[in-house]
Amino acid sequence: MSWRPLRSWWMRILLVLTAGAVVLAGTACGSRDNDLYRLRMCESGGNYHMIAGQYGGAYAFSIYYWHAAGHAYEPYTAPPAYQDAVALQLLNSNPHGAFPGCSAKLGF
């Protein structure tokens, strides 16, 4: 399945707000940009389209988590800015639970 153009106006607004949050968060916390980069490289080698069994995307999101949290489609089909925003939210709220192997390895 590929990322299709968003048909509903609210999904477009959500995507714009999420991308804006990534930009603002990066401006406010420059170190989090580096953390996201390191985490992305650890989880998938930086591949936003990575598929590994029950996990996908640049941050190896659990497909079950992705859908339970209300995200559309599959994580590996979401735009990079959207994946970054979701990862930043998880990194700020629960890095050990969301990224157990890499958060320990990277010292989060």
Buried (B, 14 or more C-beta within 10 A) or exposed (E): EEBEEBEEEEEEEBBEEBBEBBEEBBEEEEEBBEBBEBBBBBBBEEBBBBBEEEBBBBBBBBBEBBBEEEBBBBBBBBEBBBBBBBBBBBBEEEBEEBBEEBBEEBEB
